[in-house]
Amino acid sequence: MPNTFELIASSTVGSGGAASIDFTSIPSTFTDLAVYIAVRGSASAGRGYVNASINGVTTNRTWRWLVGYDSNLVSSASGTNDTFGSIPCATATASTFSNVMGYFPNYASSNNKSFSVDSTAENNSASTWMNFLLAGLWSNSSAISSLSFYPDSGTFVQYSTAYLYGVKNA
């Protein structure tokens, strides 16, 4: 059971927004990686998605998710794209941000990499919200050395944040 979290890097978006939040040169000295993201998008939609690339790659990924949005529930969908979390956008309640937590066990191994995501796009209303759980697999034997997060449309707005932690099983 992992028992130590060490901050590797953090990022806070400044005025003017940002097209992405990038973590590069991730050391391979930990057992697992954990990422915590609180973002909001500039797109005109009420909600959207946080996407991710692993080592600059958005392919060779498969996932299954359980999604609740508005009054809908998608009990099991699968995909092969770069979806990683949900995000409130410009028409969502002002000053609300998503909460996205991703976990990458054994990220430095030479095996394919599994990951899990728990995400909520906050809106403080009965409409245009989204919650989801995602289980994914990146079919690549390379150690994860970089992670990039970006909205499916628009940019991340000021005060969006992301924290990357290394987890040691020591």
C-alpha positions as CSV (number, residue, x, y, z in Angstrom):
1,M,0.0,0.0,0.0
2,P,1.5,3.3,-1.0
3,N,2.2,5.5,2.0
4,T,4.1,8.6,0.8
5,F,3.1,11.3,-1.7
6,E,5.8,13.7,-2.9
7,L,4.9,16.7,-5.0
8,I,6.8,16.5,-8.3
9,A,5.3,19.6,-10.0
10,S,2.4,22.0,-9.9
11,S,0.9,24.5,-12.3
12,T,-1.5,27.4,-11.9
13,V,-2.9,29.1,-15.0
14,G,-2.4,32.9,-15.1
15,S,-4.4,35.7,-16.7
16,G,-5.1,35.0,-20.4
17,G,-5.6,31.3,-19.9
18,A,-3.6,28.4,-21.2
19,A,-4.1,25.9,-24.0
20,S,-2.6,23.1,-21.8
21,I,-1.0,22.2,-18.5
22,D,2.1,20.1,-19.1
23,F,4.3,18.0,-16.8
24,T,7.6,17.0,-18.4
25,S,10.7,15.2,-17.3
26,I,8.7,13.0,-14.8
27,P,11.3,11.0,-12.9
28,S,11.0,7.2,-12.8
29,T,11.9,6.9,-9.2
30,F,8.4,6.4,-7.8
31,T,6.0,3.5,-7.7
32,D,2.9,5.3,-8.9
33,L,1.8,8.8,-10.1
34,A,-1.3,10.7,-8.9
35,V,-2.5,13.9,-10.5
36,Y,-5.1,16.3,-9.1
37,I,-6.6,18.9,-11.4
38,A,-9.1,21.7,-10.8
39,V,-9.9,23.4,-14.1
40,R,-12.5,25.5,-15.9
41,G,-12.7,26.0,-19.6
42,S,-13.3,29.1,-21.8
43,A,-15.5,27.3,-24.4
44,S,-19.1,28.5,-24.8
45,A,-20.6,25.2,-23.8
46,G,-21.8,24.4,-20.3
47,R,-19.5,21.5,-19.9
48,G,-16.7,19.7,-21.8
49,Y,-13.8,17.4,-21.3
50,V,-10.3,17.5,-20.0
51,N,-8.1,15.5,-22.4
52,A,-4.7,14.1,-21.8
53,S,-1.7,12.9,-23.7
54,I,0.9,10.5,-22.3
55,N,4.4,11.0,-23.5
56,G,2.9,13.2,-26.3
57,V,0.7,10.4,-27.5
58,T,-3.1,10.3,-27.6
59,T,-3.4,6.9,-29.3
60,N,-3.1,3.3,-28.1
61,R,-5.6,4.0,-25.3
62,T,-8.8,2.3,-24.4
63,W,-11.2,3.1,-21.6
64,R,-14.6,2.3,-20.1
65,W,-16.6,4.8,-18.1
66,L,-19.6,5.3,-16.0
67,V,-21.1,8.8,-16.6
68,G,-23.9,10.8,-15.1
69,Y,-24.8,14.2,-16.7
70,D,-27.9,16.4,-16.4
71,S,-30.6,13.7,-15.9
72,N,-28.8,11.1,-18.0
73,L,-26.7,8.1,-17.1
74,V,-24.4,6.2,-19.5
75,S,-23.8,3.0,-17.6
76,S,-21.0,1.7,-19.7
77,A,-19.4,3.3,-22.7
78,S,-16.0,2.6,-24.2
79,G,-13.7,4.8,-26.2
80,T,-10.3,5.0,-27.7
81,N,-9.6,8.8,-27.5
82,D,-7.8,11.1,-25.1
83,T,-10.7,11.9,-22.7
84,F,-9.5,12.2,-19.1
85,G,-12.0,14.2,-17.1
86,S,-15.0,16.6,-17.2
87,I,-14.8,20.4,-17.1
88,P,-17.3,23.2,-16.6
89,C,-17.2,25.9,-19.3
90,A,-18.2,29.5,-19.8
91,T,-22.0,29.0,-19.3
92,A,-21.6,27.0,-16.1
93,T,-22.1,28.7,-12.8
94,A,-19.4,31.4,-12.4
95,S,-16.2,30.5,-10.6
96,T,-16.9,26.7,-10.5
97,F,-14.1,24.3,-11.4
98,S,-13.9,20.6,-12.0
99,N,-12.3,18.2,-9.7
100,V,-10.3,15.5,-11.5
101,M,-8.1,12.9,-9.8
102,G,-6.1,10.5,-11.9
103,Y,-3.9,7.6,-10.7
104,F,-1.2,5.7,-12.7
105,P,0.1,2.6,-10.9
106,N,3.4,1.2,-12.0
107,Y,3.9,4.0,-14.4
108,A,7.6,3.3,-15.0
109,S,7.3,-0.4,-15.7
110,S,7.8,-1.9,-19.1
111,N,4.3,-3.2,-19.2
112,N,1.1,-1.5,-20.5
113,K,-0.1,1.2,-18.2
114,S,-3.5,1.2,-16.5
115,F,-5.0,4.3,-15.0
116,S,-8.2,5.4,-13.2
117,V,-10.0,8.7,-13.1
118,D,-12.6,10.2,-10.8
119,S,-14.1,13.5,-12.2
120,T,-16.8,16.0,-11.4
121,A,-17.6,19.1,-13.4
122,E,-19.1,21.4,-10.7
123,N,-22.0,23.7,-11.7
124,N,-24.1,24.3,-8.6
125,S,-27.3,23.8,-10.5
126,A,-29.6,21.0,-11.6
127,S,-28.4,21.1,-15.2
128,T,-25.2,20.9,-17.2
129,W,-23.2,19.0,-14.7
130,M,-21.2,15.8,-15.1
131,N,-19.7,13.1,-12.9
132,F,-17.7,10.2,-14.1
133,L,-15.4,7.3,-13.3
134,L,-13.0,6.1,-15.9
135,A,-10.8,3.0,-16.1
136,G,-8.2,3.2,-18.9
137,L,-5.3,1.4,-20.4
138,W,-2.4,2.9,-22.4
139,S,-0.9,0.1,-24.5
140,N,2.7,1.1,-24.5
141,S,5.7,-0.3,-22.7
142,S,7.5,3.1,-22.2
143,A,7.7,4.6,-18.8
144,I,5.5,7.7,-18.4
145,S,7.8,10.7,-18.6
146,S,5.3,13.4,-19.5
147,L,1.6,14.2,-19.1
148,S,-0.2,17.0,-20.8
149,F,-3.8,18.1,-20.1
150,Y,-5.9,20.3,-22.3
151,P,-9.6,21.1,-22.8
152,D,-11.5,19.6,-25.7
153,S,-12.4,23.2,-26.8
154,G,-11.1,26.6,-25.8
155,T,-8.5,27.1,-23.1
156,F,-8.2,26.6,-19.4
157,V,-9.1,29.8,-17.6
158,Q,-7.1,31.7,-14.9
159,Y,-6.7,29.9,-11.6
160,S,-7.0,26.5,-13.1
161,T,-4.5,24.3,-11.3
162,A,-2.9,20.9,-11.5
163,Y,-0.6,19.0,-9.1
164,L,1.5,15.9,-9.9
165,Y,2.6,13.6,-7.1
166,G,5.0,10.7,-7.1
167,V,3.8,7.9,-4.8
168,K,6.3,5.6,-3.1
169,N,5.5,2.2,-1.7
170,A,8.1,2.4,1.1
